[in-house]
Amino acid sequence: MKTRLLTLTILLNCILFREISAQTSASIDPWVISATSPDPSNYFGVTVANGMIGIVSSPLPFQVKDVVLAGAYDLYGRGRVSNFLKSFNLLNMHFSVDGSNLSSKNISSMKQTLNMQRASFTTSFNYLDKASITYTYYALRQLPFTVLMDISVQAKKDIEIEPASVLEAPDALRDVQNYYNEIDRPHVVISLLTSTARSPTGKLLMVASNTFLFTEPHGQEPRLIHEMWDNNMHLLKFKRKIKAGETYRFSIAGSSITSAHDEDPLNEAERLTIFAKLQGADRLISFHEKAWSDIWKSDIQISGDEQSQQDIHSMLYHLYSFTREGTSFSLSPMGLSGLGYNGHVFWDADLWMFPSLLVLHPEMAKSMIEYRYERLDAAKKNAFAHGFKGAMFPWESAASGVEETPVWALSGPFEHHITACVGLAAWNYYCVSQDKDWLREKGWPIISATADFWTSRVERNGPGHYDINNVVAADEWAENIDNNAFTNGAAKVLLQHATEAAGILGIKADPDWMQVSDNIPILQMNGVTKEHAQYKGEGIKQADVNLLAYPLKLITDPVQIKRDLVYYQSRVPNQGTPAMTQAVFALLYARLGQGDTAFHFFKDAYIPNLNPPFRVIAETKGGTNPYFATGAGGILQALLMGFGGLDIRSTGIVQVPSSLPSGWKKLTLTGIGPDKKNYSVQ
């Protein structure tokens, strides 16, 4: 009965899909998402980021909700563990026209637009009958710690504007110090508005600095006035008269950095702001757009479904925005969109976000594996403390690599599959890059140490019974159970790849690795793979057994894959489960040649999770905690490895048979892998 209902639902979805596509295909821009007159009471901000600094939008004019820096953590708030730190809102402004302050009450025709191709966010509105105002801000891709806001005022009558750039410390910061400096040169005057503050424990020094950029020739710029309002806030402002019909443009460039990023953050923030000032707004925007043009050479293009195309561009845009080449930072489930999950790094990074980035931009994915490599010693100490060998990576990781899971969450000491996920990510990076030097220097230490963990973690209870007992499953509703399918499967596959890596490097593999792998059980019940020893058919939070078919590729028989899919898709409730689960179902059905069934689960993975006005993804259906980058990573894998058929092998990326939905004409994957190859499915 359930199978027949699912078939009917899929059929209705396909009919609806065709109708919607026919009605709206001409109106959906694949690169631009806009909101007209956004409702502040039902508004979920969208993030502009460059892999280091994230700016979250606000429905209020000349305000941003949050500014978040990658890698900036301190002990405060939730759970007695480290948390992401908010930085100063260095783009916030007070703005008055003819002495009256702009607010949401005296403006009209507000429109906000995210341009994903240019990685820019634009707000426009009318102020009474006096002016039309537009501003666009960027987290500059070429400058990791620097942002820019470009403002244009078109006067409808003779007016006088008074913009004020405001630096105000977030509540969690302390010991705020405010500075104002002018650097006078024959060709330029640089006015710097700077603030510093200590993180809650005093561990970090956080700094923000900004300055105005004017279009007038030197000597004709507006006169700037600095005002200190209180210890936590100061501002820099100017006045300018604009004639009716005239358009006046100016900009603000600013930088934010902490002592986690630089030993001298105060001086460095001001140096970076000066650098941006003397580049000028046009050059800054030009370099930013060139950098993003290069990033978008790796793209997913859908022919025949413009809404899905826009949604996939949004997912790509967010993953690209949250990641940066040349760092050793990884991704939290919410990326740089706020303080969700304390900014910690989970298996979300290694299993869900990393593979998509790996095939699209290996150089970005490398930063995520560098993050794990730099924290390998901490993982070894964690294994030692728990009586194991090798390296035991923490369930929640932040700056130092120690366990950061709150004590009340049992996933910290028991959700051990994370250690296999880290080792498999290192192996997959080698497979895609084919970089043997990297494998020897950094990959092998991770892979071998995580393999050693599993040989000490199993309980050897006889042939075929090297059990992994007392774990939290990938299905996190199953706590302190035995022989979890994904945990056992991930350990088996990691041990196999560790042996393979040793052969590639000419190193003698530990024979115990394959001995253990061959004896870790995968349980069965009535022809279905059993989620864990105590499992009796109850509902599951997220995909577990189905991950043995992908990404582990431990189950390869199509009949068994289908049987496991049909069984476990009926065990997932409609609420409270994360987006990745349906993404895995979609991926596997696409590989099984059932494109329309795959499309049903592809849409079900994220459509019920979208929040207004920019279609940002929450973690669960009806959830309100976007942006859920983990879900985006899983859904992108459904596109790349499911519909697109890409597969990571020890020799590199190959393409396997797959099936598209009946409504899609063609799927094109561009700029894939180190060689930037193109693939297509029709």
N, C-alpha and C positions, 0 to 999 in steps of 0.2 A: 504493500500500500504506500509506504513512504517513498519507494523508488518511483511509483507511478505519479505521485504528487510532485516529486522533484522534476520529473520529465515535463509535466504540465507547466510547472513554474518556469522552467527553462524556455519552453516554447513561447509562453506569454512574454517573457523578457525579450526574446528575440524579435517578436512582432512589435513590441513597444520600442525597442531599439531602432528598428527600421523607420517607424513613424516619427520618432523624435529626430533622427538623423535627417529625414526629408524636410522637416519643418524648420530646423535650426541650423543646417549646415552652412548657410550663407552668413550667419550672424556670429559665429564663434571664432574668435581670433586664436590661433594656436599658440601665440606668444604673450598675449596680453589679457589680464584679468582686471576688470574694473568694477567699482562700486559707486553708485550714484546715491547721494544723500544717505550715507551709512548711518545706521541706528546705533548710537552709543550703548544702548542697553542690550543689544544683541550683536556684539562686535568682537571678533577674535582676530587679533592682529596678525599681519604677515611679516616675515622677517627678510630684511636685506642684510646679507653677510658676505664675508670674504674668506671664511675658514678660520679667522682669528677673532674678528669683532662682529657681533650681531646686533642689529637695530630692529626693534619690534615696533610696528606702527601703532598709532593711536587715532581715534576718530576726532580728536580735538585739534583745531588748527595750530600749527607750529609746535606740536608736542610729539614726542616719541614715548612709548610706554616703558621700554627697557633698553639698556645697553649692556651686553654680556660679552665677556672676554674669555676665550678658550684658555684653559690651563690655570685660571685664577680661582683658587679654592681657599677656604678657611673653615675652622670649626665654629659653627653657630647654627641655630635653628633646629631643623628636624633631625631627631634621632641620635644626637650626640656624635655625629660624624661630620665630615667635611661637606661643605656646600659650595656651589657656584656663587661667585660674587657679582653683584651688579656694579657697573661702573657709573661714573657721572653721566647724566644725560646731556652730552656735550652739543647736541643739536637743538635743544629746547630754546624757544624764543618767546619774549613778549613783543607784541607788535601793535603799535597804535597808528591811527590815521586821524589827522586833525585833532589830536589830543584824546581820542576815544580808543580804548583797547579793543582789539579784535577778540571775539569769543564765538562759541558755537551758536549764541543767541542772535548775533547781528550779522551773520554771514548767510549766504544762500547759494544754491546750485553747487554744493560741494560734490566733487568727484575725486575718487582716489583710484590710482592705477598702478598695478605691478606689471612692469615690463620685464619678463623673464629673460628675454634675449639680451637685453642691456643691463640686467640686474640693477634696476632703478625703481624707485617708488615716488610717484608724483601725486601731489594734492593740488587741486585748483578750486577756487570759489570766487564769488562776488562779495564785495563789502558794500552794503547798501547800494546806492547808485553812483558811488564814487570811484571804485577801482575793481579791476579783476586781478587776482593774485594767484600765482602758480609757484610752487617750489618742488624741487626734486632732490632726493638724497641718495647717496651711494656709499656703500662700504667698498672703498677702492680696492680692486683686485690686485693691482700692482704694488700697493703699499699696505701691508698686513694690519698695521695699527692705526690707519688713517681713514677718515670719513670726509665727505663733502656734501654740503647742501647748497643748491643753486636756486636763487630766488629771483622772480621777475614780477614787477608791479606795473600794470597798464592803467594809467590814470584816465578816468572818464570825465573828471573835473579837475581843476587846479587843487592839489592836495599837498599836505606835508606829512611824510611818514616818519616814524621813530621806531626802528627795529632795535631790539636789545637781545644780545646773546647772553644766555643765563647758564651759569654752572651751579648746580645744587647737588649736595652730597646725598646719596641714598641713605635711608635710615640706619642700615646695619653698620655703616662705616663710622669711624670715630677719629678724634684728634685732627679735625679738618684745618687745613692751612690754605689761605687764598693769596694769590700773587698777581700783580699786574706789572708788566715790563714793556718798555718801548725801546726798540732798536732803530736808531736813526742813521740812515746811510744817504749819500747824495742822490741815489736813484730810487729809494724806497724807505718808507717808515713801516716797521712791523710792530704791531700792538698785540701782545700776548696775554690772554686771559687764562690763568692756570690755577688749578686746585689740586691739593694732595690730601690724602686721608689714609688712616691705618685700617686694616681689616679688623674684624671683631676681636681677635686675640692679639692684635699687633704684629702678627707674623709677616704680613705683606704691606708694602706701600703702594697705593694705587694713585695714579696721576692722570689728569685730563687737561688738555690745553687746546685752545682754539683761537682763531683770528679771522678778521674780515678780509675778503678779497674784493677789490673795487675795479671797475672798468675805466674810471677816470684816469687821465695822465697824472703822474706823480706831481704833487703840489696842489692838485685840484680835488683830492679825495675829501669826503666829509670829515669833520673834526670828531674824534672819538672821545667819549666821556666814560670813565670807570666809576661804578658805584658799588660800595660794600653794603649789603642789606643786613646781613647777620653773619655769624661765624660759619654757617653752612651754605651761604649763597652769596654770590656776587655777579655782576653783569657788566657788559660793555655795550654802549649804545651810540647812535648817531641820529641826526635829523637830516632830511633831504626834501626839498620842495620839487614837485613833479608837475609839469604843465599838462593840461588836458590833451589827450591824444599821444602823450609821450610814454614810452616804456623804459623803466629803469631796472637794471640788473645788478645784483651783487651776490656774493657767495660767502659761505663760512666753511673753512677747513679746520679740522681738529684731529687730534691724536690722543689715544688712551693706551696706557701700558702700565704694567706692574713690575714689582721686584721679582716676580716669578719669571718674567721674560727678559729683564735687563737689570744689571747691577746698579744702574744709575737712572732710574725711571723718570725722575723729575727733569733732569737735563735732556734726556733722550726724547721725552714727549714734546718738549719745546723745540728741540732740533728738528724732529719730524714735522711739526707744524710749520716751522720756518721753511723747510724743504718744500712742503705743499704750497705755501704762500708764493714762493718764488717760481714754482712751476706754472702757476696760474690755472684757473678753472678749466679753460678749454683744453689745455694739454693733459690735465689730470683726467678729464672725462674721455679724451681720445685714447689714452693709454689703457684706461679701465675697459673701454669698449673693445679695444683690440685684444686684451687678455680674455675677455668673455667670448669673443668671436672664435678664438683658438679653442676654448673649452667646448664650445658647441659644435665643433667638428665631430665630436663623438655624440651621436644623437640617436633617438628612436623615432622613426617616422611611420605613422599609421595612415594608410589611404582608405578613406571610406567611413571614417568615424571621427568627426572633428572635436566632439566633446572629450572623447577618450584621448585624443591627441593633446588637447590643452591640459588635461589632467596629468598625463604622463610627463609633459614638459614641466609642469609644476613639481612633480616628484623629483625629476632629474635636477631641476633648478635648486631645490632645497638641499639635496645631497651634495651637489657641487658647491653650494654656498657654505655648507657646514664643514667642508673638508678643504685642506690646503696642502699642496705639495711642499716638501722640504721641511716639514715640522716633525715632531714626534708626539703629536696629539691624536687621540682617537675620538669617537663620537658617542655622546650620550643619546638615550632614546629620543630626546627632544632637541638634539643638536644645539644650535645657538639661539633657539627661539624663546628662551627663558630659563627658569630655575627648576624645571620639571625633573624629577628623580635626582635632585641635587647636582645635576650635571655629571653624574657618575657614568662609568663605562661598564656595560654588561656584555652578555653574549650577543645582545642586539647588534653590537658593533661587528663582531667577528663572523657571525653566522648570517646575519640578515642584511646589513648595509655593505660590508666589505666585498662580497662577491660581485655585486652590481658595479661598484666603483672599480673593482679589479679588472673587469673586462673592458670597461669604458675608458678609464684613466688609471692605468697601473701606477703611475707616479703619485697620484693622490692616495691610492690604497696603500702604498708603501709607507706613508706616514703613520697609518694605523697599526701596521705591524712593527714599525720602529717603536711606537708607544709600548707595545708588549715587550719588545727586546730590552728596552731600557729599564723595565721593571721585573726582569727575570730573577734577579737576586732576591727581591722581596718575595717573589713566588716560591723560591727555594726555601726561604725562612718559614714561609707559611706551611709548606709541606712538612718541614722538620717539626714545627710546633704541633702538628696533628699526627705525628708518628709515621709519616710516609717518606718515601724517597723522591728524588727529582724535584719537580716544580709543581706547586698547586696554586693556580691563579685565583685571585679573589672573585667572588660573585659580583661585588661592586668595587670598582677601582677609581681612584682620583689622581692626585698629584704624585704620591709616593709609591703607589702599587701595593700598599697594605690593604687588608680587608676593611671596606668602608660600609658594609651592610649594617643597618641598625640592629641592635641586639635582639629586638623582638621578632625580626624576620628570620625564619629558619633557613632561608636560602643561603645565608652567609656561610655557615659551617657545613651545609649538606648538599648544595646544588653543584655537584662536582663536574657535571658535563661541560662547564665553562672551560676546564683545562684541556679537554679534547678539542673544543672549538678553537681555542687559541693555536694549538699545534696544527690543526687542519688548515687554518688561515695561513700560517707560515708555509706549509706545504703547497697550498694553492698559489701563493705568490710566486714560489719558484716555478711551478708548472706554467704559469702564464708568462713570466719574465724570462725563464730559461737561464737565469743568472746564477751560474755555479759558484762564482766567487761570493755572492750574497748568501747562497745556501750554506757554504762552508763557514762563513764568518758569523752570520746572524741567524739564519734559518735552522741550521743543525743544532745549535745550542738550545733553541726553543723546542724543536721537534724531539730531540733525544731526551731532554729533561721531562717533557710531558709524557713521553713513553715510559720512562722510568717510574713516574708517578703511578701509572696504571698497573705496572707489574707489582708494585707494593700495595696498591689499593685493593686488588682482588683478594677474595678469600678462597683458598684452594681446597675445594671439597671433593676432589676426585675428577676423573676425565669428564669433560663436558660440563663441569660445575665449578668453574672459576668465577664465583658469584661476586657481584658488586651490590652489597647490601646497604640498607639504611641511607638512602639518598632522597633528595627532593627531585622529582622528575622534571623533564622539560615541560610537561603538563603540571604546572605548579600547584594545582589543587591536590595533587598526590604527594603527600609529605611523609618522609621517613618510611619509604617502601623499599622493596628489594627487586633487583634485576629489572630496572626500568629499561624499556626498549631503546629509547634514544641514547641514554647514558651508556648502556652496554654496546650498542651499535657504534657510537662515536669512538669509544675506547678501542674496539676491534679494528676499525678502519684506521685510526691513528697509528696503532702498532704496526699495521701492514705498511703504511706509508713511511713510517720511521725506518723500517727494514729496507724499503725501496730507496729512500734517501741515502742510507748508508752505502748501498751498492753504487749509486751515482757518484758518490764522493770517494769510492775506493776504501771505505772504512768497514771494518768487520762489525756487523750488526750483532747486538746481544741476542743470542738464540732464544732467550726467554721471551722476547717480544712476540715472536710468532707462536711460541708455545702457549702463551697466555691468550693471544688473539684467537687461536683455534679452539679454545676451551671456554670462552665467555658465551653463555647461553643467550639465545633469542627465543623467548617463550611463545607458545602457540595455544590457541583455544578454539576449537571447532573450526579449524581452517583459517582463522584470522590471527594475525600477529597480536600477541597479548601485550598490553601496555606495561604491565608490571605484575609481579607475582601475586599481589593481593587484589588485582583488578577484577571487578565483577559487573562491568557494563555500565558504570555510572557516567555522568556527563564529564566532559573534559574542558579545561580552560583553553588549551591551544594544541596545535599539531604536535604530535610526539611520534607515534608509530609511523605515520606517513613520511616522516623525515628520513626513514631508512631507505626509501626509494629515491628521494632527493632531499638533501645533497649527498647523503652517504653512499648512495648507489649500492647498498648492501643487498637490497631486494631488487631483482632485475626482471623477474617473471611478470609479464603484463597481467596475467590472470590474478596473481597474488597482489599486485599493486592495486588493481581494480577492486578486489575483494576487501582489502584494507581501507580503501577510500570509501566505498559504500557503507561499510560498518561505522567508521569513525566520523564521517561527515554528519551522521545522524545523532552523534553524541555531543555535538557542539551546540550550546544554547544560543538563542538569538541576541542575548545581552551579555555584557561583561567579558567578552573574549576579544583578544587583540587581532588586528587586521592581517597579521602574517598567516594565520591559519587558513583562511580562504584563499590566500595567495598561493600557498603550497598546493591546495586542491586544484586551483586553476592551472598551475604549472604541470602537474602530473596528468591531468586530463588532456592538456594540449599535446603532451608527448605520447599519450595513448591514442591520439588521432580524433578526439572528441572535442572539436573546437568550440561548438556552441555550449556544451556543458562547461568547458573551461571559461568561456565568456561570462556565464552566469556567476561563477565563483570569483572571477576577476572583478566584476562590478560589485558583488556582495562584499568584497574585501574592503572597499573604501567608500562607496556611495553613501551608506548609512552613517558613516563616520565624519562626513563633511560638515564644516561649520562656516557660517556667513561672516563677512560678505565675500571672502576670497577663496572659498572651497578648501580651507586648510583642514588637514586630516587629524582627527583625534585618535586616541589609542583604541577606543571601543565604539561600538554602535551607540549613537546618542551621547558619546562622551564629550567633555568640554576642556580637554587638556592638550590642545595642539601646540607645536607641530610634531606629529609622531613620525619621526624619521625612520624608525624601525619598520613601521608599516610600509612606508614608501620603498624602503630597500627590498622588502619581501615582494611587493607588487612589481617592482622593476625586474626582479628575478623571474617572475611569471612571464613578463614580456621577453626578456633576453634569453632565458634558458628554457622557458616553456613554449610560447608561441614562436619565438625566434630559433629555438632548437640549439642554442649554443651549449657546449659542454666542455668542462675543463678536464683535460687528460694530462698525464705526466709529460707528454710531448708538446702540450700547448692547447690552444682552443680549436675545437672541431665543431661541426654542425651535424646534428642528428635529426631524423624525421620528426615533424611536428605538424600541427593543424591549426589553421586560423578560424575565427568565427565566420559564419556565413556572410555577415555584414561588412567584413573587412576585405578590401580588394588586394591589399599588399602591405607587408610589414618590411621596412628597411632599417637595418642596423648599420650605422656609419661609424668609422673611426674606432674599430674594435681592436683591442690588444696592443702590444708594443708596435706592431707594424701598421696599425690604423687601417685594417681591412674593412671592407663592406660586405654585409650578408643580407640576403632577402628571402622572404617566403611569400608565395602567392597562393 
